[in-house]
């Protein structure tokens, strides 16, 4: 339990940051899921469009500290190669 005023304030800040980060992570996962669904349906044009929409969202998550840069790069690389393979 937080005892000092600083630790109490930190606990309050942590809960608010948790809510913001959770919303961001959920938003990014939604974009990634749209790409996955387009790949599963076999529609290359829809997959490309979804990938283009997901890329800035994923990188925004990196700049906000929700994801690590390498994690986002790995996800983008794997998704783009799968979209490319649709043909």
Order of alpha helices (4+ residues) and beta strands (2+ residues): alpha-alpha-alpha
